[in-house]
Amino acid sequence: MRMRKKKNLERRMESCADLWIKDPAPQRGKWRELMPQAQGLRLELGCGKGRFTAETAAAHPEDLYVAVERVPDAMVIAMERCREKGLHNVFFIDGDAACLSDYFAPDEVDLLYINFCDPWPSVKHSRRRLTHENFLRGYRQVLRDGGQIHFKSDNRDLFEWSLFQFPKAGFELSEVTRNLHEHGICGIMTDYEEKFHNLGTPINRCVGTKVALPDVPVLEALRSRLPEWDIREVEEGDVAAVLALMEGNAAYYALQGQEQPTLRSIREDMASIPPRCIPAQKHYVGLWREGKLEAILDLVEGYPRERTLWIGFFMVEAGLHRQGLGRTVVEALPAAAADAGMDSLRLGCLKENEQGHQFWKTMGFQDLREGETLGGGSAVWIMEQLAEH
Ligand SMILES: C[S@@+](CC[C@H](N)C(=O)[O-])C[C@H]1O[C@@H](n2cnc3c(N)ncnc32)[C@H](O)[C@@H]1O
């Protein structure tokens, strides 16, 4: 948001001190103590200058409102508006929507408004959009079951893209409209909304209701492409079986100059995620047949690009080498990745691992460039293959 620098910002912020929660973390789980009679706790993310905040809080004195805004120059205007209206059911956090779970406890919030968030039109910035799946999964953590997100935008591309993000993060869509005010003004307008509406831009709106998370598409896709295996995420109770499989491949670790695996190193691998990713993107997967673990696959959806499936690790039980198992699994990956909405697969193969490099080449992966292992240090070939049906 562009704004002329406000004079005396600090003084103006301080004069709204009774609405401004300077340190929101201690308030986590206790927001209702600010208004014990409140029926619901409603959040607004990126409230800007706060026309919507002030008018909504005034229209619903039975609810408690908290507005989060990371630009103090805008937030101070929103606070002044609420103070002028004499509102006692609205509070402000000068913070980041990405940190909601630091400010609010699980299930504490009933409803969340996202109004006219910045569209970040370039694909490489899509993760900054407040309706990106990763943000939505963050909001889930503080929203109660059945809680809602009310989303409005003038930007049609952002809106259509967001309609795909909501279901992936476990939000059921309703009230989808691409022209909210077609038959007259509907609901309370925001500052941006009024501006765009006056310019004749149709306003898009939808509601997302928190439901169960969908099954992970990439696992579903793997199961349907490799029906001969029972495929599921490795759990704590499986770690010993994973270690046994890895110990059978001791030569692999020796060849690459890596330390032999331990229960601890496996748990660390299961928990480690690449930079800028969240745990939901990572799948440390086992392929079982008749109760026996036959292979391990470590996958990261959406890394390093939004529609790339990263293969972090693949290992087959030593007694099953040279029987075509590895080939069968890897041959299924491009189609499984495409089924799950990915357009490519990537991996990093240690340069010392000539046999592995040859295997991935035979399987259709091509060298993209030289790189380094995620932890830094060892040189790898970054290899890529397009996803395909
Ligand atoms: C385009 S303005 C819309 C303001 C207001 N909602 C409206 O409709 O008039 C987007 C606002 O979101 C704020 N914002 C963007 N990203 C944010 C984030 N991660 N956390 C909190 N606020 C954010 C910006 O500072 C800006 O004030």
The ligand as a Gaussian input file, in Angstrom:
#p B3LYP/6-31G(d) Opt

LIG

0 1
 C       -4.331000      -3.880000      -0.877000
 S       -4.396000      -3.491000       0.811000
 C       -6.102000      -3.752000       1.258000
 C       -6.479000      -3.068000       2.542000
 C       -7.904000      -3.315000       3.023000
 N       -8.121000      -4.694000       3.347000
 C       -8.908000      -2.858000       2.019000
 O       -9.561000      -3.700000       1.390000
 O       -9.063000      -1.649000       1.852000
 C       -3.600000      -4.898000       1.532000
 C       -3.193000      -4.675000       2.963000
 O       -2.706000      -5.888000       3.509000
 C       -1.556000      -5.624000       4.282000
 N       -0.764000      -6.848000       4.319000
 C       -0.152000      -7.450000       3.267000
 N        0.462000      -8.572000       3.661000
 C        0.256000      -8.678000       4.991000
 C        0.649000      -9.629000       5.962000
 N        1.418000     -10.681000       5.636000
 N        0.255000      -9.454000       7.237000
 C       -0.502000      -8.378000       7.577000
 N       -0.903000      -7.443000       6.685000
 C       -0.542000      -7.588000       5.417000
 C       -0.897000      -4.491000       3.566000
 O        0.000000      -3.774000       4.401000
 C       -2.080000      -3.662000       3.136000
 O       -2.442000      -2.731000       4.127000

